[in-house]
Amino acid sequence: MNPPPSKRCDARERPSGDRAGAAPALSRREFCRVSVLVSGALLVETCLPGAARAGAHASVPTAFTPNAFVRIDPSGAVTIRVSRPEIGQGVRTSLPMLVAEELDVPWSQVRIEQAGVDQVAFGDQYAGGSQSVAHGWVPLRHAGAVARSMLVSAAAERWRVDTASCTTSGGVVTHAPSGRRLSYGQLVAVAGRLPVPEAVPLKDPARYTLIGRPTPQLDTPAIVNGSQRFGLDTRVAGMCFASIERAPVLGARVAGFDEAAARAIRGVRAVVPIEADSLPGFGDNNPPPPNGVGVIADTTWAALQGRRALSVRWAGGATGEDTAARQAECRRLARLPPERVLRNDGNVDAAFAAAARTLQATYELPLLAHAAMEPMNCTAHVRADGCELWIPTQNPADARTVAAAICGLPAQQVTVHVTRSGGGFGRRFYADFVGEAVVLARAAGVPLQVMWTREDDLQHDFYRPASCHAMRAALDEHGRLLAWSQHLVNAQRGDFLRWAPPAGASALPAGDEIGTADFPAGLVPNLRLAATAIRGCPVPLGQWRSVDESSNVFVYQSFIDELAHAAGQDPLAYRLAVLGAPRALPYGSGHYDTGKLRAVFELAARQGSWGAALPPGRGRGIAGSYANHSYVAVVAEVEVGPTREVRVRRLVAAADIGRVINPLGAAAQIEGALLFGLAAALQQEITIAGGRVQQANFNDFPLLRMAQAPPMEVHFVASEDAPRGCGETGVPPAAPALANAIFAATGIRARRLPIRPADLKAAAT
């Protein structure tokens, strides 16, 4: 039995409550207010641009809840609030590091507190797109710098000296000429009475003592000893549990069920149908849950047994949906003219007509589940005057919106406690599992936890779209790349997620998931990127770790490898020749730097022993990309056995992610992304037959086991740029580096994922 939540907190973490309904006092300045409490604590409140003043907090003599990021108590303890969800990407360490660096406090003195939903104070609070550190880089350093500046001013006032004669270090202000010292705790009462400075200088990076140093994750000890609370560990007084039997066929409806049999199970309290069509709209990019029947019980075991006894009868659904048939249809469409041409540089047709050699290939990628280690779950308590949620979520604001809509409450009456998540990878961005919990908790009238089984998690996911890519290229007599053509055929996640089409269009245009600015766009004179969309596909689709690049990079980094070998050239040298001289190329609303991409290729090759001899049966492959705002290249070394089993012997990655805040955490993210990409490349696939997902657990959707994980090295390019994304950017090059290494070892080109021994045998014949 789990101890109560209040007894299971990390010793370095203070439990927090959500402050929805108690708006902070904020001005419209980007970094603005300081409040003083009677207790003498100093509170620095930092807001994002556009935040509006929403009210004031009353002074509380004995208790204090921070308004934003920083709190310093008279004891000298420093509490830093983390506004982004922790899903394993390390933000509960890296984000406080930004504040602590500018504040000049010992890391051992820092405590962290998970913030609730407060978009006025914090702005966006989602975890996605590998942007948490990038978005916090300026505001969080500024929050620390403002606090430090005010503490210095407080000390200077007490000593009646110039602030320029005072320095800070280790949570202490020192007057250099006299040697006088005051700790931050001794200064908070005075500092709290001072005006907030309009502008404060940030540290010279040469003086950093924390940023850039390997720093263990603050959560690690609690995770190791089992005291860290994840969503499934939530326990609330009087709570019940629920398990849901969901439609096994895509889109099926409940036609009937044996409620009496379920209620006959000891501990079962209620049986509640969930009709997805009856729920209020969750908005675009936030799909509803499938139809189902929930069993509410005193224990998880009773809920599961009651669910098994339901004998639900189902009607309708997409019984004709079949993966093999979809793949055949995609291949057929890929051979036809595309529905839409998205980019058409130069004269592609003329280049192909004049080419010394042309190549073509078809690449295919499967549906993929997220398979986070902690299955979906949510604990909800719905009352007449409000709703309270405990969720491992990537998107707490949308979760609150969904709960408010179902309950018919203002969003301010929904309190969200963001728990630590056992992985997310994009799956926890959605709130379908939150909606289910709210529906059942409202019916139960008590706090209720809806827990998913592993089978639920794999069979009711929002999958990465499957795709088929018809590739063509033209080479001149020297093997140089003259023309490149890509025709993508897929069902688009935007159609399933109900993205709004452009003005004047009745449907989402085809090709939303093709990388129109990705390599080699802008690098080859004749380029055509085109797409055909599969309409009306009932398969639930969504974002998956690294999103589009997880598919696109496999295709174009494998195909460029084919071209290099066809030209009789070294694959690395061929890529570098295509990249050409360093320059900035348009990318979305910004650009990417081909020189930075070149640099990670060269660093990975150098550290990965590129070009060194290998024994028979072994090979090296290389791949790289600009994805999720960062540059990563990977060298994979593989061994392929006589029965075509693949063993990855070594992975070496080079990354340019801007300034590295925590090298230890950043390396762990790249390593985790590489393993994530390898697992998908070697052994993961979701298939559908008769409208039913065929995979159900890790026996048929396996994760990479420890014995399969190769030795890995991660090397960072030294950079003074602002931090960029890290959590996702290692996924895209993993699969093509693997496939290219397999070709180097065997001469067999793997154009379809996952790469299984049987497929390699078939390709060899």
Buried (B, 14 or more C-beta within 10 A) or exposed (E): EEEEBEEBBBEBBBEBEBBBEBBBBBBEEBBBBBBBBEBBBBBBBBBBEEBEBEEEBEEEEEEBBBBBBBBBBBEBBBBBBBBBBBBBBBBBBBBBBBBBBBBBBBBEBBBBBBBBBBBBBBBBBBBBBBBBBBBBBBBBBBBBBBBBBBBBBBBBBBBEBEEEBBEBEBBBBBBEEEEBEBBBBBBBBBBBEBEBBEEBEEBEEEEBBBBBBEBEBBBEBBBEEEBBBBBBBBBBEEBBBBBBBBBBBBBBBBEEBBBEBBBEBEBBBBBBBBEBEEBEEBBEBBBBBBBBBBBBBBEBBBBBBBBBBBEBEBEEBBBEBBBEEBBEBBBEBBEEEBBBBBBEBBBBEEBBEEBEBBBEBBBBBBBBBBBBEBBBBBBBBBBEEBBBBBBBBBBBBBBBBBBBBBBEBEBBBBBBBBBBBBBBBBBBBBBBBBBBBBBBBBBBBBBBBBBBBBBBBBBBBBBBBBBBBBBBBBBBEEBBBBBBBBBBBBBBBBBBBBBEEEEEEEEBBBBBBBBBBBBBBBBBBBBBBBBBBBEEBBBBBBBBBBBBBBBBBBBBBBBBBBBBBBBEBBBBEBBBBBBEEEEEBEBEEEBBBBBBBBBBBBBBBBBBBBEEEBEEEBBBBBBBBBBBBBBBBBBBBBBBEEEBEBBBBBBBBBBBBBBBBBBBBBBBBBBBBBBBBBBBBBBBBBBBEBBBBBBBBEEBBBBBEEEBBBEBBBBBBEBEEEBBBBBBBBBBBBBBBBBBBBBBBBEBBBBBBBBBBEBBEEBEE
